[in-house]
């Protein structure tokens, strides 16, 4: 068997490691921003913002109380 052929085979689970970190950062930053926004609006004292987040959590299936 040819060793060059064996070394070129893809290893399952190694796909994400080939994506440079600079390509992942915008997605990670956007996810963090969204989660932080949801967290702070959910605990805000403004009734409209709190109720909108509360209803969104129930619609998404997340328990909140």
CHARMM-style PDB file with segment names, atoms N, HN, CA, C and O in Angstrom:
ATOM      1  N   UNK     1       0.849  -1.174   0.000  1.00  0.00      PROA
ATOM      2  CA  UNK     1       0.000   0.000   0.000  1.00  0.00      PROA
ATOM      3  C   UNK     1       0.894   1.236   0.000  1.00  0.00      PROA
ATOM      4  O   UNK     1       1.969   1.239   0.600  1.00  0.00      PROA
ATOM      5  N   UNK     2       0.442   2.272  -0.671  1.00  0.00      PROA
ATOM      6  HN  UNK     2      -0.431   2.270  -1.159  1.00  0.00      PROA
ATOM      7  CA  UNK     2       1.222   3.492  -0.801  1.00  0.00      PROA
ATOM      8  C   UNK     2       1.045   4.366   0.439  1.00  0.00      PROA
ATOM      9  O   UNK     2      -0.079   4.727   0.786  1.00  0.00      PROA
ATOM     10  N   UNK     3       2.141   4.704   1.102  1.00  0.00      PROA
ATOM     11  HN  UNK     3       3.055   4.410   0.819  1.00  0.00      PROA
ATOM     12  CA  UNK     3       2.077   5.516   2.327  1.00  0.00      PROA
ATOM     13  C   UNK     3       1.579   6.928   2.067  1.00  0.00      PROA
ATOM     14  O   UNK     3       0.943   7.519   2.939  1.00  0.00      PROA
ATOM     15  N   UNK     4       1.848   7.485   0.893  1.00  0.00      PROA
ATOM     16  HN  UNK     4       2.365   7.004   0.185  1.00  0.00      PROA
ATOM     17  CA  UNK     4       1.372   8.830   0.565  1.00  0.00      PROA
ATOM     18  C   UNK     4      -0.147   8.855   0.515  1.00  0.00      PROA
ATOM     19  O   UNK     4      -0.770   9.841   0.908  1.00  0.00      PROA
ATOM     20  N   UNK     5      -0.739   7.778   0.034  1.00  0.00      PROA
ATOM     21  HN  UNK     5      -0.233   6.976  -0.285  1.00  0.00      PROA
ATOM     22  CA  UNK     5      -2.199   7.698  -0.036  1.00  0.00      PROA
ATOM     23  C   UNK     5      -2.806   7.625   1.364  1.00  0.00      PROA
ATOM     24  O   UNK     5      -3.836   8.248   1.620  1.00  0.00      PROA
ATOM     25  N   UNK     6      -2.192   6.887   2.258  1.00  0.00      PROA
ATOM     26  HN  UNK     6      -1.355   6.381   2.050  1.00  0.00      PROA
ATOM     27  CA  UNK     6      -2.700   6.747   3.622  1.00  0.00      PROA
ATOM     28  C   UNK     6      -2.613   8.074   4.367  1.00  0.00      PROA
ATOM     29  O   UNK     6      -3.537   8.420   5.103  1.00  0.00      PROA
ATOM     30  N   UNK     7      -1.538   8.816   4.198  1.00  0.00      PROA
ATOM     31  HN  UNK     7      -0.787   8.535   3.600  1.00  0.00      PROA
ATOM     32  CA  UNK     7      -1.370  10.064   4.930  1.00  0.00      PROA
ATOM     33  C   UNK     7      -2.315  11.159   4.433  1.00  0.00      PROA
ATOM     34  O   UNK     7      -2.509  12.163   5.119  1.00  0.00      PROA
ATOM     35  N   UNK     8      -2.907  10.976   3.245  1.00  0.00      PROA
ATOM     36  HN  UNK     8      -2.750  10.161   2.688  1.00  0.00      PROA
ATOM     37  CA  UNK     8      -3.800  12.006   2.727  1.00  0.00      PROA
ATOM     38  C   UNK     8      -5.260  11.750   3.096  1.00  0.00      PROA
ATOM     39  O   UNK     8      -6.128  12.543   2.734  1.00  0.00      PROA
ATOM     40  N   UNK     9      -5.546  10.672   3.801  1.00  0.00      PROA
ATOM     41  HN  UNK     9      -4.840  10.028   4.095  1.00  0.00      PROA
ATOM     42  CA  UNK     9      -6.915  10.369   4.199  1.00  0.00      PROA
ATOM     43  C   UNK     9      -7.376  11.330   5.294  1.00  0.00      PROA
ATOM     44  O   UNK     9      -6.601  11.710   6.172  1.00  0.00      PROA
ATOM     45  N   UNK    10      -8.638  11.713   5.226  1.00  0.00      PROA
ATOM     46  HN  UNK    10      -9.267  11.405   4.513  1.00  0.00      PROA
ATOM     47  CA  UNK    10      -9.194  12.617   6.235  1.00  0.00      PROA
ATOM     48  C   UNK    10      -9.520  11.830   7.500  1.00  0.00      PROA
ATOM     49  O   UNK    10     -10.008  10.702   7.435  1.00  0.00      PROA
ATOM     50  N   UNK    11      -9.248  12.428   8.625  1.00  0.00      PROA
ATOM     51  HN  UNK    11      -8.851  13.344   8.678  1.00  0.00      PROA
ATOM     52  CA  UNK    11      -9.561  11.841   9.919  1.00  0.00      PROA
ATOM     53  C   UNK    11     -10.854  12.466  10.415  1.00  0.00      PROA
ATOM     54  O   UNK    11     -10.945  13.691  10.505  1.00  0.00      PROA
ATOM     55  N   UNK    12     -11.863  11.652  10.741  1.00  0.00      PROA
ATOM     56  HN  UNK    12     -11.789  10.657  10.669  1.00  0.00      PROA
ATOM     57  CA  UNK    12     -13.126  12.230  11.231  1.00  0.00      PROA
ATOM     58  C   UNK    12     -12.903  13.099  12.468  1.00  0.00      PROA
ATOM     59  O   UNK    12     -12.156  12.730  13.374  1.00  0.00      PROA
ATOM     60  N   UNK    13     -13.553  14.242  12.489  1.00  0.00      PROA
ATOM     61  HN  UNK    13     -14.160  14.541  11.753  1.00  0.00      PROA
ATOM     62  CA  UNK    13     -13.423  15.150  13.624  1.00  0.00      PROA
ATOM     63  C   UNK    13     -12.294  16.143  13.477  1.00  0.00      PROA
ATOM     64  O   UNK    13     -12.148  17.032  14.316  1.00  0.00      PROA
ATOM     65  N   UNK    14     -11.494  16.020  12.440  1.00  0.00      PROA
ATOM     66  HN  UNK    14     -11.612  15.298  11.759  1.00  0.00      PROA
ATOM     67  CA  UNK    14     -10.368  16.935  12.281  1.00  0.00      PROA
ATOM     68  C   UNK    14     -10.705  18.109  11.382  1.00  0.00      PROA
ATOM     69  O   UNK    14      -9.850  18.962  11.141  1.00  0.00      PROA
ATOM     70  N   UNK    15     -11.929  18.175  10.880  1.00  0.00      PROA
ATOM     71  HN  UNK    15     -12.624  17.483  11.075  1.00  0.00      PROA
ATOM     72  CA  UNK    15     -12.314  19.238   9.963  1.00  0.00      PROA
ATOM     73  C   UNK    15     -12.283  20.589  10.649  1.00  0.00      PROA
ATOM     74  O   UNK    15     -11.796  21.559  10.068  1.00  0.00      PROA
ATOM     75  N   UNK    16     -12.790  20.680  11.868  1.00  0.00      PROA
ATOM     76  HN  UNK    16     -13.186  19.893  12.340  1.00  0.00      PROA
ATOM     77  CA  UNK    16     -12.841  21.966  12.558  1.00  0.00      PROA
ATOM     78  C   UNK    16     -11.456  22.497  12.891  1.00  0.00      PROA
ATOM     79  O   UNK    16     -11.283  23.710  13.008  1.00  0.00      PROA
ATOM     80  N   UNK    17     -10.471  21.632  13.044  1.00  0.00      PROA
ATOM     81  HN  UNK    17     -10.611  20.646  12.949  1.00  0.00      PROA
ATOM     82  CA  UNK    17      -9.133  22.100  13.369  1.00  0.00      PROA
ATOM     83  C   UNK    17      -8.451  22.730  12.162  1.00  0.00      PROA
ATOM     84  O   UNK    17      -7.456  23.437  12.319  1.00  0.00      PROA
ATOM     85  N   UNK    18      -8.970  22.484  10.954  1.00  0.00      PROA
ATOM     86  HN  UNK    18      -9.779  21.909  10.827  1.00  0.00      PROA
ATOM     87  CA  UNK    18      -8.353  23.069   9.775  1.00  0.00      PROA
ATOM     88  C   UNK    18      -8.871  24.480   9.502  1.00  0.00      PROA
ATOM     89  O   UNK    18      -8.318  25.180   8.654  1.00  0.00      PROA
ATOM     90  N   UNK    19      -9.914  24.907  10.199  1.00  0.00      PROA
ATOM     91  HN  UNK    19     -10.363  24.339  10.888  1.00  0.00      PROA
ATOM     92  CA  UNK    19     -10.436  26.260  10.034  1.00  0.00      PROA
ATOM     93  C   UNK    19      -9.616  27.187  10.926  1.00  0.00      PROA
ATOM     94  O   UNK    19      -9.528  26.962  12.133  1.00  0.00      PROA
ATOM     95  N   UNK    20      -9.013  28.229  10.343  1.00  0.00      PROA
ATOM     96  HN  UNK    20      -9.085  28.412   9.362  1.00  0.00      PROA
ATOM     97  CA  UNK    20      -8.192  29.132  11.157  1.00  0.00      PROA
ATOM     98  C   UNK    20      -9.019  29.845  12.232  1.00  0.00      PROA
ATOM     99  O   UNK    20     -10.209  30.102  12.050  1.00  0.00      PROA
ATOM    100  N   UNK    21      -8.376  30.152  13.331  1.00  0.00      PROA
ATOM    101  HN  UNK    21      -7.410  29.943  13.478  1.00  0.00      PROA
ATOM    102  CA  UNK    21      -9.057  30.809  14.456  1.00  0.00      PROA
ATOM    103  C   UNK    21      -9.618  32.169  14.044  1.00  0.00      PROA
ATOM    104  O   UNK    21     -10.619  32.615  14.603  1.00  0.00      PROA
ATOM    105  N   UNK    22      -8.990  32.829  13.079  1.00  0.00      PROA
ATOM    106  HN  UNK    22      -8.177  32.467  12.624  1.00  0.00      PROA
ATOM    107  CA  UNK    22      -9.485  34.134  12.632  1.00  0.00      PROA
ATOM    108  C   UNK    22     -10.834  34.011  11.938  1.00  0.00      PROA
ATOM    109  O   UNK    22     -11.585  34.985  11.894  1.00  0.00      PROA
ATOM    110  N   UNK    23     -11.163  32.844  11.396  1.00  0.00      PROA
ATOM    111  HN  UNK    23     -10.553  32.053  11.432  1.00  0.00      PROA
ATOM    112  CA  UNK    23     -12.462  32.632  10.773  1.00  0.00      PROA
ATOM    113  C   UNK    23     -13.518  32.299  11.807  1.00  0.00      PROA
ATOM    114  O   UNK    23     -14.704  32.515  11.560  1.00  0.00      PROA
ATOM    115  N   UNK    24     -13.119  31.777  12.961  1.00  0.00      PROA
ATOM    116  HN  UNK    24     -12.155  31.602  13.162  1.00  0.00      PROA
ATOM    117  CA  UNK    24     -14.064  31.388  14.007  1.00  0.00      PROA
ATOM    118  C   UNK    24     -14.440  32.552  14.915  1.00  0.00      PROA
ATOM    119  O   UNK    24     -15.528  32.556  15.491  1.00  0.00      PROA
ATOM    120  N   UNK    25     -13.574  33.522  15.051  1.00  0.00      PROA
ATOM    121  HN  UNK    25     -12.690  33.519  14.584  1.00  0.00      PROA
ATOM    122  CA  UNK    25     -13.778  34.589  16.026  1.00  0.00      PROA
ATOM    123  C   UNK    25     -15.055  35.399  15.806  1.00  0.00      PROA
ATOM    124  O   UNK    25     -15.739  35.692  16.787  1.00  0.00      PROA
ATOM    125  N   UNK    26     -15.421  35.779  14.576  1.00  0.00      PROA
ATOM    126  HN  UNK    26     -14.866  35.541  13.779  1.00  0.00      PROA
ATOM    127  CA  UNK    26     -16.678  36.535  14.430  1.00  0.00      PROA
ATOM    128  C   UNK    26     -17.891  35.740  14.900  1.00  0.00      PROA
ATOM    129  O   UNK    26     -18.798  36.311  15.506  1.00  0.00      PROA
ATOM    130  N   UNK    27     -17.927  34.455  14.639  1.00  0.00      PROA
ATOM    131  HN  UNK    27     -17.191  33.992  14.147  1.00  0.00      PROA
ATOM    132  CA  UNK    27     -19.054  33.635  15.076  1.00  0.00      PROA
ATOM    133  C   UNK    27     -19.082  33.526  16.599  1.00  0.00      PROA
ATOM    134  O   UNK    27     -20.154  33.596  17.200  1.00  0.00      PROA
ATOM    135  N   UNK    28     -17.941  33.359  17.219  1.00  0.00      PROA
ATOM    136  HN  UNK    28     -17.070  33.301  16.730  1.00  0.00      PROA
ATOM    137  CA  UNK    28     -17.867  33.259  18.682  1.00  0.00      PROA
ATOM    138  C   UNK    28     -18.265  34.591  19.310  1.00  0.00      PROA
ATOM    139  O   UNK    28     -18.989  34.614  20.305  1.00  0.00      PROA
ATOM    140  N   UNK    29     -17.801  35.693  18.739  1.00  0.00      PROA
ATOM    141  HN  UNK    29     -17.213  35.674  17.930  1.00  0.00      PROA
ATOM    142  CA  UNK    29     -18.137  37.012  19.266  1.00  0.00      PROA
ATOM    143  C   UNK    29     -19.638  37.291  19.130  1.00  0.00      PROA
ATOM    144  O   UNK    29     -20.252  37.840  20.045  1.00  0.00      PROA
ATOM    145  N   UNK    30     -20.221  36.920  18.006  1.00  0.00      PROA
ATOM    146  HN  UNK    30     -19.723  36.474  17.262  1.00  0.00      PROA
ATOM    147  CA  UNK    30     -21.654  37.136  17.803  1.00  0.00      PROA
ATOM    148  C   UNK    30     -22.481  36.285  18.754  1.00  0.00      PROA
ATOM    149  O   UNK    30     -23.485  36.752  19.292  1.00  0.00      PROA
ATOM    150  N   UNK    31     -22.076  35.056  18.963  1.00  0.00      PROA
ATOM    151  HN  UNK    31     -21.260  34.676  18.526  1.00  0.00      PROA
ATOM    152  CA  UNK    31     -22.777  34.194  19.908  1.00  0.00      PROA
ATOM    153  C   UNK    31     -22.694  34.758  21.328  1.00  0.00      PROA
ATOM    154  O   UNK    31     -23.695  34.792  22.043  1.00  0.00      PROA
ATOM    155  N   UNK    32     -21.513  35.196  21.732  1.00  0.00      PROA
ATOM    156  HN  UNK    32     -20.699  35.169  21.151  1.00  0.00      PROA
ATOM    157  CA  UNK    32     -21.349  35.773  23.070  1.00  0.00      PROA
ATOM    158  C   UNK    32     -22.187  37.046  23.224  1.00  0.00      PROA
ATOM    159  O   UNK    32     -22.815  37.258  24.261  1.00  0.00      PROA
ATOM    160  N   UNK    33     -22.193  37.875  22.205  1.00  0.00      PROA
ATOM    161  HN  UNK    33     -21.683  37.703  21.363  1.00  0.00      PROA
ATOM    162  CA  UNK    33     -22.988  39.109  22.261  1.00  0.00      PROA
ATOM    163  C   UNK    33     -24.477  38.790  22.390  1.00  0.00      PROA
ATOM    164  O   UNK    33     -25.176  39.413  23.189  1.00  0.00      PROA
ATOM    165  N   UNK    34     -24.953  37.846  21.625  1.00  0.00      PROA
ATOM    166  HN  UNK    34     -24.385  37.341  20.976  1.00  0.00      PROA
ATOM    167  CA  UNK    34     -26.363  37.473  21.686  1.00  0.00      PROA
ATOM    168  C   UNK    34     -26.750  36.912  23.039  1.00  0.00      PROA
ATOM    169  O   UNK    34     -27.797  37.264  23.583  1.00  0.00      PROA
ATOM    170  N   UNK    35     -25.913  36.041  23.585  1.00  0.00      PROA
ATOM    171  HN  UNK    35     -25.063  35.755  23.143  1.00  0.00      PROA
ATOM    172  CA  UNK    35     -26.218  35.460  24.896  1.00  0.00      PROA
ATOM    173  C   UNK    35     -26.178  36.508  26.000  1.00  0.00      PROA
ATOM    174  O   UNK    35     -27.030  36.510  26.889  1.00  0.00      PROA
ATOM    175  N   UNK    36     -25.199  37.392  25.948  1.00  0.00      PROA
ATOM    176  HN  UNK    36     -24.506  37.390  25.226  1.00  0.00      PROA
ATOM    177  CA  UNK    36     -25.124  38.457  26.953  1.00  0.00      PROA
ATOM    178  C   UNK    36     -26.315  39.413  26.841  1.00  0.00      PROA
ATOM    179  O   UNK    36     -26.866  39.845  27.853  1.00  0.00      PROA
ATOM    180  N   UNK    37     -26.701  39.736  25.625  1.00  0.00      PROA
ATOM    181  HN  UNK    37     -26.253  39.385  24.803  1.00  0.00      PROA
ATOM    182  CA  UNK    37     -27.859  40.611  25.434  1.00  0.00      PROA
ATOM    183  C   UNK    37     -29.119  39.963  25.992  1.00  0.00      PROA
ATOM    184  O   UNK    37     -29.896  40.608  26.695  1.00  0.00      PROA
ATOM    185  N   UNK    38     -29.317  38.691  25.678  1.00  0.00      PROA
ATOM    186  HN  UNK    38     -28.686  38.167  25.107  1.00  0.00      PROA
ATOM    187  CA  UNK    38     -30.475  37.973  26.197  1.00  0.00      PROA
ATOM    188  C   UNK    38     -30.457  37.923  27.715  1.00  0.00      PROA
ATOM    189  O   UNK    38     -31.499  38.085  28.350  1.00  0.00      PROA
ATOM    190  N   UNK    39     -29.295  37.703  28.303  1.00  0.00      PROA
ATOM    191  HN  UNK    39     -28.448  37.571  27.787  1.00  0.00      PROA
ATOM    192  CA  UNK    39     -29.164  37.628  29.757  1.00  0.00      PROA
ATOM    193  C   UNK    39     -29.504  38.971  30.407  1.00  0.00      PROA
ATOM    194  O   UNK    39     -30.304  39.017  31.341  1.00  0.00      PROA
ATOM    195  N   UNK    40     -28.903  40.063  29.922  1.00  0.00      PROA
ATOM    196  HN  UNK    40     -28.253  40.025  29.163  1.00  0.00      PROA
ATOM    197  CA  UNK    40     -29.114  41.358  30.561  1.00  0.00      PROA
ATOM    198  C   UNK    40     -30.515  41.906  30.321  1.00  0.00      PROA
ATOM    199  O   UNK    40     -31.082  42.533  31.215  1.00  0.00      PROA
ATOM    200  N   UNK    41     -31.076  41.691  29.163  1.00  0.00      PROA
ATOM    201  HN  UNK    41     -30.615  41.181  28.437  1.00  0.00      PROA
ATOM    202  CA  UNK    41     -32.440  42.158  28.916  1.00  0.00      PROA
ATOM    203  C   UNK    41     -33.424  41.339  29.745  1.00  0.00      PROA
ATOM    204  O   UNK    41     -34.430  41.866  30.221  1.00  0.00      PROA
ATOM    205  N   UNK    42     -33.136  40.064  29.916  1.00  0.00      PROA
ATOM    206  HN  UNK    42     -32.319  39.637  29.530  1.00  0.00      PROA
ATOM    207  CA  UNK    42     -34.014  39.218  30.715  1.00  0.00      PROA
ATOM    208  C   UNK    42     -34.086  39.628  32.169  1.00  0.00      PROA
ATOM    209  O   UNK    42     -35.113  39.432  32.820  1.00  0.00      PROA
ATOM    210  N   UNK    43     -33.007  40.198  32.691  1.00  0.00      PROA
ATOM    211  HN  UNK    43     -32.173  40.358  32.162  1.00  0.00      PROA
ATOM    212  CA  UNK    43     -32.989  40.630  34.083  1.00  0.00      PROA
ATOM    213  C   UNK    43     -33.175  42.140  34.242  1.00  0.00      PROA
ATOM    214  O   UNK    43     -33.035  42.669  35.345  1.00  0.00      PROA
ATOM    215  N   UNK    44     -33.488  42.833  33.146  1.00  0.00      PROA
ATOM    216  HN  UNK    44     -33.601  42.403  32.250  1.00  0.00      PROA
ATOM    217  CA  UNK    44     -33.672  44.278  33.254  1.00  0.00      PROA
ATOM    218  C   UNK    44     -34.980  44.588  33.967  1.00  0.00      PROA
ATOM    219  O   UNK    44     -35.877  43.748  34.030  1.00  0.00      PROA
ATOM    220  N   UNK    45     -35.077  45.769  34.489  1.00  0.00      PROA
ATOM    221  HN  UNK    45     -34.347  46.451  34.438  1.00  0.00      PROA
ATOM    222  CA  UNK    45     -36.273  46.177  35.222  1.00  0.00      PROA
ATOM    223  C   UNK    45     -37.308  46.818  34.303  1.00  0.00      PROA
ATOM    224  O   UNK    45     -38.438  47.055  34.731  1.00  0.00      PROA
ATOM    225  N   UNK    46     -36.950  47.107  33.048  1.00  0.00      PROA
ATOM    226  HN  UNK    46     -36.032  46.915  32.701  1.00  0.00      PROA
ATOM    227  CA  UNK    46     -37.914  47.661  32.100  1.00  0.00      PROA
ATOM    228  C   UNK    46     -38.919  46.569  31.749  1.00  0.00      PROA
ATOM    229  O   UNK    46     -38.536  45.536  31.201  1.00  0.00      PROA
ATOM    230  N   UNK    47     -40.187  46.778  32.053  1.00  0.00      PROA
ATOM    231  HN  UNK    47     -40.499  47.617  32.498  1.00  0.00      PROA
ATOM    232  CA  UNK    47     -41.185  45.710  31.849  1.00  0.00      PROA
ATOM    233  C   UNK    47     -41.296  45.223  30.405  1.00  0.00      PROA
ATOM    234  O   UNK    47     -41.441  44.022  30.177  1.00  0.00      PROA
ATOM    235  N   UNK    48     -41.233  46.118  29.436  1.00  0.00      PROA
ATOM    236  HN  UNK    48     -41.115  47.094  29.621  1.00  0.00      PROA
ATOM    237  CA  UNK    48     -41.398  45.704  28.041  1.00  0.00      PROA
ATOM    238  C   UNK    48     -40.248  44.800  27.598  1.00  0.00      PROA
ATOM    239  O   UNK    48     -40.475  43.778  26.951  1.00  0.00      PROA
ATOM    240  N   UNK    49     -39.013  45.176  27.945  1.00  0.00      PROA
ATOM    241  HN  UNK    49     -38.828  46.006  28.471  1.00  0.00      PROA
ATOM    242  CA  UNK    49     -37.848  44.376  27.561  1.00  0.00      PROA
ATOM    243  C   UNK    49     -37.855  43.041  28.287  1.00  0.00      PROA
ATOM    244  O   UNK    49     -37.563  42.002  27.696  1.00  0.00      PROA
ATOM    245  N   UNK    50     -38.186  43.075  29.561  1.00  0.00      PROA
ATOM    246  HN  UNK    50     -38.423  43.919  30.041  1.00  0.00      PROA
ATOM    247  CA  UNK    50     -38.214  41.837  30.339  1.00  0.00      PROA
ATOM    248  C   UNK    50     -39.294  40.881  29.820  1.00  0.00      PROA
ATOM    249  O   UNK    50     -39.043  39.685  29.673  1.00  0.00      PROA
ATOM    250  N   UNK    51     -40.479  41.398  29.546  1.00  0.00      PROA
ATOM    251  HN  UNK    51     -40.683  42.369  29.665  1.00  0.00      PROA
ATOM    252  CA  UNK    51     -41.574  40.550  29.069  1.00  0.00      PROA
ATOM    253  C   UNK    51     -41.292  39.969  27.687  1.00  0.00      PROA
ATOM    254  O   UNK    51     -41.651  38.825  27.411  1.00  0.00      PROA
ATOM    255  N   UNK    52     -40.651  40.751  26.819  1.00  0.00      PROA
ATOM    256  HN  UNK    52     -40.360  41.681  27.044  1.00  0.00      PROA
ATOM    257  CA  UNK    52     -40.303  40.242  25.493  1.00  0.00      PROA
ATOM    258  C   UNK    52     -39.310  39.087  25.606  1.00  0.00      PROA
ATOM    259  O   UNK    52     -39.451  38.078  24.916  1.00  0.00      PROA
ATOM    260  N   UNK    53     -38.317  39.228  26.465  1.00  0.00      PROA
ATOM    261  HN  UNK    53     -38.202  40.048  27.026  1.00  0.00      PROA
ATOM    262  CA  UNK    53     -37.345  38.158  26.653  1.00  0.00      PROA
ATOM    263  C   UNK    53     -37.990  36.956  27.313  1.00  0.00      PROA
ATOM    264  O   UNK    53     -37.701  35.815  26.953  1.00  0.00      PROA
ATOM    265  N   UNK    54     -38.857  37.205  28.273  1.00  0.00      PROA
ATOM    266  HN  UNK    54     -39.092  38.132  28.565  1.00  0.00      PROA
ATOM    267  CA  UNK    54     -39.555  36.130  28.969  1.00  0.00      PROA
ATOM    268  C   UNK    54     -40.382  35.304  27.980  1.00  0.00      PROA
ATOM    269  O   UNK    54     -40.342  34.074  28.006  1.00  0.00      PROA
ATOM    270  N   UNK    55     -41.126  35.983  27.115  1.00  0.00      PROA
ATOM    271  HN  UNK    55     -41.159  36.982  27.094  1.00  0.00      PROA
ATOM    272  CA  UNK    55     -41.945  35.282  26.129  1.00  0.00      PROA
ATOM    273  C   UNK    55     -41.082  34.526  25.126  1.00  0.00      PROA
ATOM    274  O   UNK    55     -41.448  33.433  24.694  1.00  0.00      PROA
ATOM    275  N   UNK    56     -39.942  35.098  24.755  1.00  0.00      PROA
ATOM    276  HN  UNK    56     -39.645  35.986  25.105  1.00  0.00      PROA
ATOM    277  CA  UNK    56     -39.027  34.424  23.831  1.00  0.00      PROA
ATOM    278  C   UNK    56     -38.467  33.165  24.463  1.00  0.00      PROA
ATOM    279  O   UNK    56     -38.336  32.141  23.792  1.00  0.00      PROA
ATOM    280  N   UNK    57     -38.136  33.226  25.739  1.00  0.00      PROA
ATOM    281  HN  UNK    57     -38.242  34.058  26.284  1.00  0.00      PROA
ATOM    282  CA  UNK    57     -37.617  32.031  26.419  1.00  0.00      PROA
ATOM    283  C   UNK    57     -38.660  30.937  26.452  1.00  0.00      PROA
ATOM    284  O   UNK    57     -38.338  29.770  26.225  1.00  0.00      PROA
ATOM    285  N   UNK    58     -39.907  31.289  26.731  1.00  0.00      PROA
ATOM    286  HN  UNK    58     -40.169  32.237  26.916  1.00  0.00      PROA
ATOM    287  CA  UNK    58     -40.966  30.276  26.747  1.00  0.00      PROA
ATOM    288  C   UNK    58     -41.186  29.696  25.340  1.00  0.00      PROA
ATOM    289  O   UNK    58     -41.372  28.488  25.189  1.00  0.00      PROA
ATOM    290  N   UNK    59     -41.164  30.549  24.327  1.00  0.00      PROA
ATOM    291  HN  UNK    59     -41.013  31.530  24.450  1.00  0.00      PROA
ATOM    292  CA  UNK    59     -41.361  30.088  22.943  1.00  0.00      PROA
ATOM    293  C   UNK    59     -40.231  29.172  22.508  1.00  0.00      PROA
ATOM    294  O   UNK    59     -40.451  28.263  21.707  1.00  0.00      PROA
ATOM    295  N   UNK    60     -39.021  29.394  23.020  1.00  0.00      PROA
ATOM    296  HN  UNK    60     -38.843  30.133  23.670  1.00  0.00      PROA
ATOM    297  CA  UNK    60     -37.870  28.565  22.662  1.00  0.00      PROA
ATOM    298  C   UNK    60     -37.806  27.282  23.469  1.00  0.00      PROA
ATOM    299  O   UNK    60     -37.029  26.385  23.143  1.00  0.00      PROA
ATOM    300  N   UNK    61     -38.608  27.182  24.512  1.00  0.00      PROA
ATOM    301  HN  UNK    61     -39.240  27.911  24.777  1.00  0.00      PROA
ATOM    302  CA  UNK    61     -38.623  25.975  25.315  1.00  0.00      PROA
ATOM    303  C   UNK    61     -37.700  26.013  26.513  1.00  0.00      PROA
ATOM    304  O   UNK    61     -37.483  24.982  27.151  1.00  0.00      PROA
ATOM    305  N   UNK    62     -37.151  27.168  26.837  1.00  0.00      PROA
ATOM    306  HN  UNK    62     -37.328  28.006  26.320  1.00  0.00      PROA
ATOM    307  CA  UNK    62     -36.287  27.299  28.008  1.00  0.00      PROA
ATOM    308  C   UNK    62     -37.124  27.609  29.244  1.00  0.00      PROA
ATOM    309  O   UNK    62     -37.898  28.566  29.228  1.00  0.00      PROA
ATOM    310  N   UNK    63     -36.996  26.848  30.285  1.00  0.00      PROA
ATOM    311  HN  UNK    63     -36.368  26.070  30.299  1.00  0.00      PROA
ATOM    312  CA  UNK    63     -37.727  27.182  31.516  1.00  0.00      PROA
ATOM    313  C   UNK    63     -37.079  28.386  32.192  1.00  0.00      PROA
ATOM    314  O   UNK    63     -35.857  28.535  32.165  1.00  0.00      PROA
ATOM    315  N   UNK    64     -37.874  29.217  32.778  1.00  0.00      PROA
ATOM    316  HN  UNK    64     -38.866  29.096  32.799  1.00  0.00      PROA
ATOM    317  CA  UNK    64     -37.305  30.380  33.447  1.00  0.00      PROA
ATOM    318  C   UNK    64     -37.850  30.592  34.841  1.00  0.00      PROA
ATOM    319  O   UNK    64     -37.385  31.484  35.551  1.00  0.00      PROA
ATOM    320  N   UNK    65     -38.814  29.806  35.249  1.00  0.00      PROA
ATOM    321  HN  UNK    65     -39.192  29.082  34.672  1.00  0.00      PROA
ATOM    322  CA  UNK    65     -39.322  29.895  36.625  1.00  0.00      PROA
ATOM    323  C   UNK    65     -40.018  28.624  36.989  1.00  0.00      PROA
ATOM    324  OT1 UNK    65     -40.519  28.493  38.106  1.00  0.00      PROA
TER     325      UNK     65
END
